[in-house]
């Protein structure tokens, strides 16, 4: 999973990357009634990778925060385990 999927380009400056807030990431990954989808996907999953790609996520610090927010949703809420 590439973290830049949780970003948008700024309307004011299309060269500026805006990381999504954690609530938006949560709504994207865990929409209502998504349980059956995730059960099917995770039942076949052998590995999960998160590509940080700081250049595409607003820089090193912004990508670190974005990683933490996405990892919290993915690991704590979806997988019910501690993030890496």
C-alpha positions as CSV (number, residue, x, y, z in Angstrom):
1,X,0.0,0.0,0.0
2,X,1.5,3.3,-1.0
3,X,1.0,6.1,1.5
4,X,0.6,8.7,-1.2
5,X,-2.8,7.2,-1.9
6,X,-3.8,9.1,1.4
7,X,-2.8,12.5,0.0
8,X,-4.3,15.1,-2.2
9,X,-2.7,17.9,-4.2
10,X,-3.4,21.4,-2.9
11,X,-5.9,23.5,-4.9
12,X,-3.8,26.6,-4.2
13,X,-0.6,25.0,-5.3
14,X,-0.7,21.7,-7.3
15,X,3.0,21.0,-6.4
16,X,2.0,20.9,-2.7
17,X,1.0,17.5,-1.2
18,X,-1.6,17.5,1.5
19,X,-1.7,14.4,3.7
20,X,-5.2,13.3,4.7
21,X,-6.3,13.5,8.4
22,X,-6.6,10.2,10.2
23,X,-10.4,10.4,10.2
24,X,-10.5,10.6,6.3
25,X,-8.0,7.7,6.1
26,X,-10.4,5.7,8.4
27,X,-13.4,6.6,6.3
28,X,-11.5,5.5,3.2
29,X,-10.2,2.2,4.5
30,X,-13.1,1.2,6.8
31,X,-16.4,2.4,5.2
32,X,-19.6,1.1,6.7
33,X,-20.2,-2.6,6.0
34,X,-16.7,-3.1,4.7
35,X,-16.2,-6.1,7.0
36,X,-17.0,-8.8,4.4
37,X,-14.6,-7.2,1.9
38,X,-11.8,-7.1,4.5
39,X,-12.5,-10.6,5.6
40,X,-12.1,-11.9,2.0
41,X,-9.0,-9.8,1.4
42,X,-7.2,-10.6,4.7
43,X,-8.1,-14.3,4.4
44,X,-5.9,-14.4,1.3
45,X,-3.2,-12.0,2.5
46,X,0.3,-13.3,3.2
47,X,2.1,-10.0,3.5
48,X,1.3,-6.3,3.9
49,X,3.7,-3.6,3.0
50,X,3.4,0.2,3.4
51,X,5.6,2.3,1.1
52,X,6.4,5.6,2.8
53,X,7.7,7.4,-0.3
54,X,8.4,10.7,1.5
55,X,8.9,12.6,-1.7
56,X,5.3,11.8,-2.7
57,X,3.8,12.4,0.7
58,X,4.9,15.9,1.5
59,X,8.4,15.3,2.8
60,X,10.1,13.2,5.5
61,X,8.2,14.6,8.5
62,X,4.8,14.6,6.8
63,X,5.3,11.1,5.6
64,X,6.2,10.0,9.1
65,X,2.9,11.4,10.5
66,X,1.0,9.9,7.6
67,X,2.5,6.5,8.2
68,X,1.6,6.7,11.9
69,X,-2.0,7.7,11.1
70,X,-2.5,5.0,8.4
71,X,-0.7,2.3,10.5
72,X,-3.0,3.1,13.5
73,X,-6.1,2.6,11.3
74,X,-4.7,-0.5,9.6
75,X,-3.1,-2.3,12.5
76,X,-5.1,-1.1,15.6
77,X,-8.5,-0.9,14.1
78,X,-8.5,-3.4,11.2
79,X,-6.0,-6.0,12.3
80,X,-6.5,-5.4,16.1
81,X,-2.7,-5.4,16.8
82,X,0.0,-2.9,17.5
83,X,1.5,-1.1,14.5
84,X,5.1,-1.8,13.6
